[in-house]
């Protein structure tokens, strides 16, 4: 309030100069000062209707103050860059936590998502840190959020858009995990560790096992189970161990993603029969992504146990251990019966071809640039086989029925199409007889005679064509 009072006691904004820019007003300010509430203390005015005309005229010409009201810290509280959305709505809830009060902001976007953000002071309230707790999708389709209402009594957030109205809970403590360290690292004022799970925090409840540290987010000082474990593997209890298999010279993806958006992933490799862990170095062959580790070309040197750990606030939290086994290409024939091993010269018979032969051929061709290129080859191969089957089927049907004759084609098409030698004389005679005629080639004489006997009207008109056809056939 002191900052707001200081701004209203400062200079007024005034447009002046050739560019008509905003500058501080340096002239005389009428009395009582415009913006002051009318009272008997300042001139004895009971209402704005009693103010002098020069005060009303000055207020109309200078509706704004020159100095802005800066946010706490002199900078925006929340800044987002390189995103595909814009902020559209904002509501704030002041939450009582174990170590003080915190302002939790719910920010709606034009893509139908909601950001849950808390502002935490570092050294003082003028040095704030914004922590994104969650980013949730409210509507099934991307749509701008046009209205937001917060109910502290129901602990619900109501949202409106062009698609409809939705509601969401202000807190979802269960998503932060099932360990004390994960609950403390979340730094959500709504949640606390109650000894068994991460649950809703109530200021009035008195429980000795309740643990919460919003300002520092230090699980070592809050979680008693961490103070008795010197080994990093015992921090979160049982760590998931998984064995994965990959084929030599192919690609492999090791999935591991942190639950916290502020955590960094740290990868280590423990080779076979070694106790020492080495840090994985990333290059063109080994890539790090937000969802895990991508090895583009597997070799036998990649065999070992991969440790995925999350680092946050100097605290290292193991997430998963992946035991990678690399299968040599020469042993695929023993593991998968019927698989053609490169260099063996023995391939599967047509009767024993498996449905996944196309997928296995990708493993046998690690030099392909991409999966799309492989799929394109398979598609062309299948399309070629279908064309061959269709062509053979048409040829068999034509040979079985000698009464079927091809229709007349343009001269260029006749050259392109292979015509059987025994039918070329028939085509030439028919074409020379019917000069300048646009009629199609007539069928054989026996068919025409049978049709003429059934239809007497056609005998006279088709006589010339039948004779020409008969001479060509004879």
C-alpha positions in Angstrom: 0.0 0.0 0.0 2.9 2.3 0.6 4.0 1.9 -3.1 0.5 2.7 -4.3 0.2 5.8 -2.0 3.6 7.0 -3.2 2.5 6.8 -6.9 -0.7 8.8 -6.3 1.3 11.5 -4.5 3.7 11.8 -7.4 3.4 13.7 -10.7 0.6 13.3 -13.1 1.0 12.0 -16.6 0.8 14.6 -19.3 1.0 14.5 -23.1 3.4 17.1 -24.5 5.9 17.7 -27.3 5.8 17.2 -31.0 5.4 13.4 -30.7 2.7 13.8 -28.1 4.5 11.6 -25.6 3.7 11.0 -21.9 5.8 13.2 -19.7 5.5 14.2 -16.0 3.3 17.3 -15.5 5.4 20.2 -14.1 2.7 22.9 -13.9 0.4 24.1 -11.2 -2.0 21.5 -9.6 -5.3 22.9 -8.5 -6.6 22.6 -4.9 -7.9 20.3 -3.6 -5.6 17.8 -5.3 -7.4 15.8 -8.0 -7.9 12.2 -6.9 -8.4 13.2 -3.3 -11.7 12.0 -1.7 -13.9 15.0 -0.9 -14.1 15.7 2.8 -14.5 18.6 5.1 -10.8 18.4 6.0 -9.8 19.5 2.5 -11.8 22.6 1.7 -15.0 21.4 3.3 -16.4 19.6 0.3 -19.1 17.0 0.9 -19.3 15.7 -2.6 -17.5 15.8 -6.0 -20.3 17.9 -7.2 -19.0 20.7 -5.0 -15.5 20.7 -6.4 -14.3 23.7 -8.4 -14.4 23.7 -12.2 -10.6 23.8 -12.5 -10.3 20.6 -10.5 -12.8 18.8 -12.7 -11.1 20.1 -15.9 -7.7 19.1 -14.7 -8.9 15.5 -13.7 -10.3 15.1 -17.2 -7.1 16.2 -18.9 -4.8 14.1 -16.6 -6.5 10.8 -15.9 -3.3 8.8 -15.2 -0.3 9.1 -12.9 3.2 9.1 -14.4 5.0 6.7 -12.1 4.0 3.0 -12.3 3.3 0.6 -9.4 6.1 -1.9 -9.6 5.6 -5.5 -8.5 7.5 -6.9 -5.5 11.1 -7.1 -6.4 10.8 -4.6 -9.3 10.2 -7.3 -11.9 7.3 -9.6 -13.1 6.5 -12.4 -10.7 5.9 -15.0 -13.5 7.8 -15.1 -16.8 7.4 -17.7 -19.5 9.3 -17.7 -22.8 9.3 -20.0 -25.8 5.9 -21.4 -25.1 2.9 -21.9 -27.5 0.3 -20.3 -25.2 -0.6 -16.9 -23.6 -2.0 -16.1 -20.2 -5.7 -15.4 -20.2 -7.0 -15.6 -16.6 -5.6 -15.4 -13.1 -6.8 -16.2 -9.6 -4.8 -16.2 -6.4 -5.3 -18.2 -3.2 -3.4 -17.3 0.0 -2.6 -20.6 1.8 -1.4 -21.1 5.3 1.6 -23.4 5.6 3.9 -24.7 8.3 6.4 -21.9 7.8 4.1 -19.0 6.9 1.6 -17.8 4.3 2.1 -18.3 0.5 0.3 -17.0 -2.5 -0.6 -19.8 -4.9 -1.6 -18.6 -8.4 -3.8 -20.4 -10.8 -3.1 -19.1 -14.3 -5.3 -20.0 -17.3 -4.1 -20.0 -20.8 -5.5 -19.7 -24.3 -4.8 -23.4 -24.9 -7.1 -24.7 -22.2 -4.3 -25.4 -19.6 -3.9 -24.2 -16.0 -0.5 -23.5 -14.4 -0.3 -23.8 -10.6 2.5 -21.5 -9.4 3.6 -20.5 -5.9 5.9 -17.6 -5.1 8.5 -18.3 -2.4 10.8 -15.7 -0.9 14.5 -16.4 -1.0 16.2 -14.0 1.5 13.3 -11.5 1.8 9.9 -10.9 0.3 11.5 -8.6 -2.3 13.4 -11.5 -3.8 10.8 -14.1 -4.9 11.2 -17.4 -6.6 8.4 -18.7 -8.7 7.9 -22.5 -8.6 5.6 -24.2 -11.1 3.8 -27.0 -9.1 1.6 -28.4 -11.8 0.6 -27.8 -15.4 -2.8 -29.4 -16.1 -5.0 -29.8 -19.1 -8.6 -29.0 -18.3 -10.5 -29.4 -21.5 -10.2 -32.2 -24.1 -9.7 -29.7 -27.0 -7.5 -26.7 -26.9 -9.7 -23.7 -26.1 -9.1 -20.3 -24.4 -10.1 -20.2 -20.7 -12.4 -17.1 -20.4 -13.4 -17.3 -16.7 -12.0 -18.6 -13.5 -13.6 -18.7 -10.0 -12.0 -20.0 -6.8 -13.9 -21.5 -3.9 -11.8 -21.8 -0.7 -14.8 -23.4 1.1 -15.2 -26.2 -1.5 -11.4 -26.3 -2.3 -12.4 -26.2 -6.0 -11.4 -24.2 -9.0 -14.2 -23.5 -11.6 -13.2 -22.7 -15.2 -15.3 -21.6 -18.1 -14.6 -21.6 -21.9 -16.5 -21.7 -25.1 -16.7 -25.5 -24.8 -18.3 -25.6 -21.4 -17.6 -25.4 -17.7 -15.2 -27.5 -15.7 -13.9 -27.9 -12.2 -10.7 -29.1 -10.6 -9.4 -29.5 -7.1 -7.0 -27.0 -5.7 -4.6 -29.8 -4.5 -3.6 -33.2 -5.7 -1.1 -34.3 -3.1 -1.1 -38.0 -4.2 0.6 -37.1 -7.5 3.8 -36.1 -5.7 4.7 -39.7 -4.9 4.7 -42.1 -1.9 7.9 -41.0 -0.2 8.6 -38.3 2.3 11.4 -36.8 0.2 9.1 -36.5 -2.9 6.4 -34.7 -0.8 8.9 -32.2 0.6 10.6 -31.5 -2.7 7.2 -30.7 -4.2 7.0 -27.5 -2.1 3.2 -27.4 -2.4 1.6 -25.4 0.5 -1.5 -27.5 0.3 0.3 -30.7 1.0 2.5 -32.3 3.8 3.9 -35.6 4.7 1.8 -37.2 7.5 4.0 -40.2 8.2 2.4 -42.6 5.7 1.6 -40.5 2.6 1.5 -37.0 1.1 -1.9 -35.6 2.1 -3.7 -32.4 2.6 -2.2 -30.0 5.1 -4.5 -28.6 7.8 -3.0 -25.8 10.0 -5.3 -26.7 12.9 -4.2 -30.3 13.0 -1.5 -31.2 15.5 0.5 -34.2 14.4 4.1 -34.9 15.3 4.8 -36.8 12.1 3.7 -33.9 9.8 6.6 -32.6 7.6 6.6 -29.6 5.3 9.3 -27.2 4.1 8.0 -24.8 1.5 10.8 -22.2 1.7 13.8 -24.5 1.5 12.4 -27.8 0.2 15.0 -29.8 2.2 14.0 -33.4 2.7 17.1 -34.2 4.7 16.0 -32.0 7.6 12.3 -33.0 7.5 12.3 -36.8 6.7 13.5 -38.9 9.6 14.0 -42.0 7.4 16.7 -40.2 5.4 18.7 -39.3 8.4 19.5 -42.9 9.1 20.5 -43.9 5.6 24.1 -43.3 4.4 23.6 -45.2 1.1 21.8 -43.2 -1.6 19.9 -46.3 -2.7 17.9 -46.3 0.6 16.5 -42.8 0.2 13.2 -43.7 -1.4 13.0 -47.3 -0.2 12.7 -49.9 -3.0 14.0 -48.7 -6.3 12.6 -50.3 -9.5 15.0 -52.7 -11.2 14.2 -53.6 -14.8 16.0 -55.7 -17.4 15.8 -54.6 -21.0 17.1 -56.2 -24.2 18.4 -54.6 -27.3 19.9 -55.9 -30.6 23.4 -55.0 -31.7 23.7 -52.2 -34.2 20.1 -51.1 -33.6 18.7 -48.3 -31.5 17.5 -48.4 -27.8 15.6 -46.0 -25.6 15.9 -46.1 -21.8 12.9 -44.3 -20.3 13.2 -42.2 -17.2 11.5 -39.0 -16.4 11.3 -37.1 -13.0 8.0 -36.3 -11.3 9.2 -32.7 -10.6 9.5 -30.2 -13.4 12.5 -28.6 -11.6 14.5 -31.7 -11.2 17.5 -32.5 -13.5 18.2 -36.1 -14.7 21.6 -37.6 -14.0 22.7 -40.8 -15.7 25.4 -43.2 -14.6 26.7 -46.5 -16.0 27.9 -49.5 -14.0 29.6 -52.0 -16.2 29.5 -55.8 -15.6 31.7 -57.0 -12.7 32.5 -53.5 -11.7 31.5 -51.5 -8.6 32.5 -48.1 -9.9 29.9 -46.0 -11.6 30.9 -43.6 -14.4 29.0 -40.6 -15.7 27.6 -41.0 -19.2 28.9 -38.6 -21.8 26.5 -37.5 -24.5 27.4 -37.2 -28.1 25.9 -37.9 -31.5 25.4 -41.6 -30.7 24.0 -41.2 -27.1 21.4 -38.5 -26.8 19.6 -37.2 -23.6 15.9 -36.3 -23.9 13.3 -35.1 -21.4 11.8 -38.6 -21.3 15.0 -40.7 -21.1 18.2 -41.8 -22.8 18.4 -42.6 -26.5 21.3 -44.9 -27.8 21.2 -44.7 -31.6 23.6 -47.6 -32.3 24.0 -50.3 -29.7 27.4 -52.0 -29.2 28.7 -54.6 -26.8 30.3 -51.9 -24.8 26.9 -50.5 -23.8 26.1 -53.6 -21.7 25.7 -52.8 -18.0 23.4 -51.2 -15.4 22.1 -47.7 -16.1 21.3 -45.6 -13.0 18.8 -42.8 -13.5 18.7 -40.2 -10.7 16.9 -36.9 -10.2 18.9 -33.9 -8.7 16.9 -31.1 -7.1 18.1 -28.6 -4.5 21.4 -30.5 -4.2 19.4 -33.6 -3.2 19.9 -36.8 -5.3 17.0 -39.1 -5.6 17.4 -42.5 -7.4 14.5 -43.2 -9.8 15.2 -46.5 -11.6 17.9 -49.0 -12.5 17.9 -50.4 -16.0 20.0 -53.6 -16.7 20.8 -53.5 -20.5 21.6 -56.7 -22.3 22.8 -56.4 -25.9 22.0 -59.4 -28.2 24.6 -60.1 -30.9 23.2 -60.1 -34.5 24.6 -63.6 -35.1 22.5 -65.1 -32.3 19.2 -63.8 -33.5 18.7 -67.0 -35.5 18.9 -69.1 -32.3 16.6 -66.8 -30.3 14.0 -66.3 -33.1 13.5 -69.5 -35.2 13.2 -68.8 -38.9 15.1 -65.5 -38.7 17.6 -65.1 -41.6 21.0 -64.5 -40.2 23.2 -62.3 -42.2 26.0 -64.3 -44.0 24.5 -67.7 -43.4 22.9 -68.0 -46.8 19.9 -69.9 -45.4 16.6 -68.2 -45.3 13.2 -69.2 -44.0 10.9 -71.2 -46.3 7.7 -69.7 -47.5 5.6 -72.0 -45.3 7.4 -70.8 -42.1 7.5 -67.1 -42.7 6.5 -65.3 -39.6 4.3 -62.3 -39.4 7.0 -60.1 -37.9 9.6 -60.8 -40.7 9.3 -57.2 -41.9 10.2 -55.9 -38.4 13.1 -58.3 -38.0 14.5 -57.3 -41.4 14.9 -53.8 -39.9 17.2 -55.3 -37.2 19.2 -57.0 -39.9 19.6 -53.7 -41.8 21.0 -51.2 -39.3 22.3 -49.1 -42.2 18.8 -47.8 -43.0 18.6 -44.0 -42.4 15.2 -44.1 -40.7 12.2 -46.3 -40.0 10.2 -44.3 -42.6 12.6 -45.5 -45.3 12.2 -49.1 -44.2 8.4 -48.8 -44.2 8.5 -47.3 -47.7 10.5 -50.3 -48.9 8.0 -52.8 -47.4 5.1 -50.8 -48.9 6.6 -50.8 -52.4 7.3 -54.5 -52.2 3.7 -55.4 -51.2 2.3 -53.1 -53.9 4.4 -54.8 -56.5 3.3 -58.2 -55.4 -0.4 -57.1 -55.7 0.1 -55.8 -59.2 1.7 -59.1 -60.3 -1.2 -61.1 -58.8 -3.7 -58.8 -60.5 -2.0 -59.1 -63.9 -1.8 -62.9 -63.7 -5.5 -63.1 -62.8 -6.6 -61.1 -65.8 -4.5 -63.1 -68.2 -6.0 -66.4 -67.0 -9.5 -65.1 -67.4 -8.8 -63.8 -70.9 -7.3 -67.1 -72.0 -10.2 -69.1 -70.6 -12.8 -67.2 -72.6 -11.9 -66.9 -76.3 -15.0 -64.9 -77.1 -13.7 -61.8 -75.2 -12.0 -59.4 -77.6 -10.3 -56.1 -76.6 -11.9 -52.9 -77.4 -10.5 -50.5 -79.9 -7.7 -48.3 -78.6 -6.1 -45.1 -80.0 -3.1 -45.7 -82.3 -0.6 -44.6 -79.6 -2.1 -47.0 -77.1 -2.1 -49.8 -79.6 1.6 -49.4 -80.1 2.2 -49.3 -76.3 0.1 -52.3 -75.6 1.5 -55.7 -76.6 -1.0 -57.2 -79.0 -0.8 -61.0 -79.7 0.5 -61.8 -83.2 -2.5 -63.8 -84.3 -4.9 -60.8 -83.7 -2.9 -58.1 -85.5 -4.2 -59.1 -89.0 -7.8 -59.0 -87.8 -7.2 -55.5 -86.4 -5.6 -54.2 -89.6 -8.4 -55.6 -91.9 -11.1 -54.2 -89.7 -9.4 -50.8 -89.6 -9.0 -50.6 -93.4 -12.6 -51.6 -94.2 -14.1 -49.1 -91.8 -12.4 -46.0 -93.2 -13.4 -42.7 -91.5 -15.8 -44.6 -89.3 -15.8 -44.0 -85.6 -17.5 -47.3 -84.8 -15.7 -49.8 -82.5 -14.3 -53.0 -83.9 -17.0 -55.6 -84.4 -17.0 -59.0 -82.7 -16.5 -62.3 -84.6 -19.0 -63.2 -87.3 -20.6 -66.1 -85.4 -21.6 -63.8 -82.6 -22.9 -61.2 -84.9 -24.9 -63.7 -86.9 -26.5 -65.1 -83.8 -27.4 -61.5 -82.7 -28.7 -60.7 -86.1 -31.0 -63.7 -86.2 -32.5 -62.5 -82.9 -32.9 -58.9 -84.1 -33.8 -58.7 -87.9 -33.5 -54.9 -87.9 -29.7 -55.1 -87.3 -29.0 -57.5 -90.3 -28.9 -54.8 -93.0 -27.0 -52.2 -91.0 -24.3 -54.6 -89.9 -23.8 -56.5 -93.1 -20.7 -54.6 -94.2 -19.0 -54.9 -90.9 -19.7 -58.6 -90.7 -18.2 -59.2 -94.1 -15.1 -57.2 -93.3 -14.7 -59.1 -90.0 -15.2 -62.4 -91.7 -12.5 -61.6 -94.4 -10.1 -60.5 -91.7 -10.6 -63.7 -89.7 -10.4 -65.9 -92.8 
